[in-house]
Amino acid sequence: SGMEFVAVRKGGDAFPMEIGVTEMRLDEGRYFIGVVRDITERRAQSAALEYQALHDSLTDLPNRSLLGDRLRQAVLRAQRNKDRIALLVMDLDHFKEINDTLGHHYGDLMLKQVARRVRDALRESDTVARLGGDEFAVLLATSDKDHSSQVAEKILRSLERPIVIEGQSLHVGASIGIALYPDHGEDEMTLLRLADVAMARHERA
């Protein structure tokens, strides 16, 4: 592959360009051939593939992989700034019954609405991710015990309103577990595991 530059079209628009140079030797000397390519489309395809790899295709939320990356970054920032962060893990109650009774179509539409409600309950700086199935995680960039409990309550309240899907009014609750940095763990894997354990305790309660 060649070297990449930013070029400007006649109208003033900037675009990514690749220049490849090959050497050709002939009897009378050396020649260099340059090939210039507009790589706008290639860049767009690459960006789309990267986005798909880091987001859940159903809800368009960050997936487990992107959450792990953001959690690592948040831990490093919190270490530097002597801050606290909170990780919430949430599982929907009775989702399996809805899925089994009404079918995956209803289940998928419910997950989309739940994702929207959770996102609307958060600040711009917070991250909500779908871990898989009916499990979600919320990363609160700066938080403590009281604040994270308030956010958990706000999320649970947002799910108290019935979810209406194709004329059917459905109720879904949730169980939420909370892990705090540095109180409960100092790396992303420990925080995820402990939030998961705390959530399972609430489910059984």
N, C-alpha and C positions, 0 to 999 in steps of 0.2 A: 504494500500500500504506500501511497505517496504522502506528502505533507499537506496538512489542512490549513486553510486560511479563510478569512472572511473577506468576501469580495462585495462590490457595490454595483448594482445594475444601473442602466441609464437613468431610470426614474428615481434613483437614490435609495432603493431598497437593498439592504444587506442580505447576503446569502452565503451559506458555507460552500467552500470550493476545495477540491483536492487537486494537487499538481503532482503528477508522476513524471519522473525524468529517467530515460534509459539511454545507455551509452551504446553507440554503434561504431565499430572500427572498420574502416575501409582502407584500401591500399594507400590512399593519399592522406589519411589522417583519421582523427577521432571526431565523431559527430554526436551531438546530444539531441534527443527527441523529447519534447515536452508534451504531455497530454493533460489538458485541463478539464475537470469534470464538475458539474453542479451536483452536489451530494445532498440537496435539500430533502429529496424523497427518502434516501437511505437513512438520513438522520431521523426523519419522522418515524420510519418503520422501527428503527432501533429504540427510539423513545417509547413507542407504543408497546413493544415487547417488554421493555423494562417495567413499564407501568403495570402490565398484565401480571408480571412475575411478583409484584409487590402488593397487589390489591385483590380483594375478593371479587370474583366476577358477578356474584348475585347482588350484593349490597353496595359495591364500589368502595367499601371501607378498606383501610390498610389491612393486610393479612398478618398472620403470626410472624412471618419473616420481617416485615417492615416494623411491626410493633417491637420485636426484639432489638432491632437496630436503634429505634427511637428511645427505647428504654435504656440501652447501653449509653447513648449520648446524654440522656437525662441524668443518669447516675454520675457520669463524669462531671457534668455541670454542677450537680449538687455537691459533689466532693469539693470542687474548687470554691464554690460560693458558700459552703457550710449550710446548704439548704436541705429541706425535706421534700420528698416526692411520695406520691401514693399510687398504688396500682390496685385497681378494682377488677375482679373477675366475676362475670355474671352469667348465670344459666337460667333459661326460661323454664317456668313451671308448667307442666302438662302439655308441653309442645309436642311430645311424641304422640299423645292421644289425638291431638288435632291433626297431625300429619297422617296418622293411621286411619282416622275416621273420615276426614274430608279429602285427603290426598296431598301429594307433594306440591301441587299447584297452589293450594291454599297456604301450605306451610311456607313456601317461598315468598308469597306476597306478604305474609305476616312478618317474616324476617326483615323484609325491606322496610316495612312500617316501623318495626321496633328500632332498626338502625337509625331511621330518621328522627325518631323521638329521643333516642339517647343522645344523638349528635346535637339536637336542639337544646338539650339540658346542660350542655357544656360550654366552657369558654373557648375562644378561638385557639388558644395556645394548648388546649388539651387534645388528646388523641383517643378516638374510639376505634377499635379493631374487631374484626370477626375472626375468632380463633378456629372456627369450624363448627358444623352442626348448628346448635342453638346457643353456642357459647361465645360471649363477647368479653372484651377487656377494655378498660379505660385507664389511660395514663394521665394523671394530674401533675402537670409540670412542676408546680410549686404547691405544696399542700401539707397538712398535718392531720392529726387524728380527728379533730372537730370538723375541719373543712371537708375531709374525705367522707365522713359520716353524713354531713349535710348533702353532699353531692349524691351519695347513694340513696338517700331519702328522696331527693328530687327526681332521680331516675325512676325509682319505684312508684312515685306519685304519677309520673308521666305515663306509666303503663296501666294505671287504674282505669283510665277511660277505655271503653270498649274499642276494639279494633274492628272496623267495618270492612269486610271483603265481599264484594259482589252481593251486597244486600244482607249478608250474614254478619251478625254482631257477635264478636268473639272476645272472650276475656283471657288474658294471659298475665300471670304474675312472674316474679323472678326472685332468685336468691343471689345475694351479692357478698363476696368475700373481699376483705381489704388487707393489703400488706403495705407497710410503710418503710421507706429508706430514710435513715439507716437503722431504725428501731428493730425491724424484723429480718433484715438481710441487706447485704452490701453488693450483690450482683444480680443481674436480670433473671437468671435461672432460679435462684433462691426466692426472689420476690414473686415470680410467676407461680412457683410450686406452693408457697405459703398462702398466697391469695386463693389459689385453687382449693387448698385444704380448708381455709376459712369459709369458702363458699359451700363446700360439701357439708360442713358442720351446720350451716344455716338451713340447708335443704333437709337435713335430718331432724332439725329442731321442730 
